Amino acid sequence: MRAALLWACLGTWAPLSCAKPAEQPPPAVAPSQAPDDDGGTGRLLRYRSKRLRLSLPLPDGRAWRIDDHSQPELVATHEASRSRVMVTVFNAGQLVGRAQCEDIAKSRNLVPSGDLRPLEDQAAITQGTFDTRIEVALAAEAPDGSLKGHVMAFGGFLRKGYVFVYSTEVSSPSDGSILAARLALARSRVLGGLELDPFDSVARDSEAGPSQTSPR
């Protein structure tokens, strides 16, 4: 349902291609292009960050390259689909909500730049208590014809905040259905399955790394 809605929005915005007749369907999605859940089981591999005390579900989990040490943010990249996930959790030093956390993210250059067209923009309670802004947006078509989309969340509770940014890219507007499917999956399964440890939790003894869990 969400993918269909996003594709409808993409279809009304993306410029028409003269190279392809309108009646032709979008190209089939190769398995390496659109990460999906593992083996059709509905399970996603999870990356457990001991440092940030969070658990991040990733479609096609073992194909992601994860940097959880070189910078304050956790950054995961999926080369085959030109996708990237950035997550950070921080102590704001003051009471914060979604607006303050978004301002902090912008001050740290964590938010995609440029003119973004929103497909979804809502306030919600995430993680049980976090006042959060969730936005799904499209960037303007690049000079080479490529399109990029983003799923973003900015959440705050008391003095704790988090930022989530998923970005993915396709080669042309004719791949709009692929872009829509990726954004829908990131919105519902990756952001929707993100788990932050409670305030009073103790860091676990296990090392950070991927593990399979129940469907989310």
Buried (B, 14 or more C-beta within 10 A) or exposed (E): EBBEEBBEBBBEBBEEEEEBEEEEEBBEBEEEBBBBBBEEEEBBBBBBBBEBBBBBBBBBBEBBEBEBEEEEBBBBBBEBBBBBBBBBBBEBEEEBBBEBBBEBBEEEEBBBEEEBEEBBEEEEEBBEBBBBBBBBBBBEBEEEBBBBBBBBBBBBBBEBBBBBBBBBBBBBBBBBBBBBBBBBBBBBBBBBBBBBBEEEEEEEEEEBEBEEBEEB
